[in-house]
Every structure is written in C-alpha cells, then in structure tokens.
Amino acid sequence: FGDEDKGAVFEGTYMVLPAEPDVPLDQGGSEALEE
C-alpha cells in the first residue's frame, strides 16, 4: 500500500505544479503548495 499511496500523492501534486522536469521537487514542489 505505501507505494500506491506515494504514487497517488505524487501524481496529484505533479498535476498541480507546472511540468518542469529540470526543476527538482525540493526546489519548490511541496513548498510551493504550502504558500
């Protein structure tokens, strides 16, 4: 179940963020969502 959960969270987060493969998540992934 852990993997499915992480996948769902990642997909949901990724859809909200702009698709920029060169920008790592730690440079604005979850931080951007919290503001």
N, C-alpha and C positions, 0 to 999 in steps of 0.2 A: 503494500500500500504506500510506503514512503515515496517510491519512485513516481507513482501515479499522481500523488499529491503535489510533488515538486513540479512535475510536468505541467499540471493544470495551472499552478500559480505562475510558472514561468510564461506559459502561453498567454495567460490573461494579462500579465504585466507587460509582456512584449507587444501586445496589440495596442496598449495604451501609449507606449513610447514610440517615438519616431524610429523607423527602421534604419539604424546606422550601425552596420556590422563592425566598423572600425572603432566605435566607442565602447569600451568595456562597461559592463553593468556597474562596477564600483565607481565609475566616474559620473554617475547621475541616474542610475537605474532606480533603486528604491528611494534614494534621497529625493529625487525629483517628485516622486509620488507623495512624499510626506509633506511637502510645502503647499 
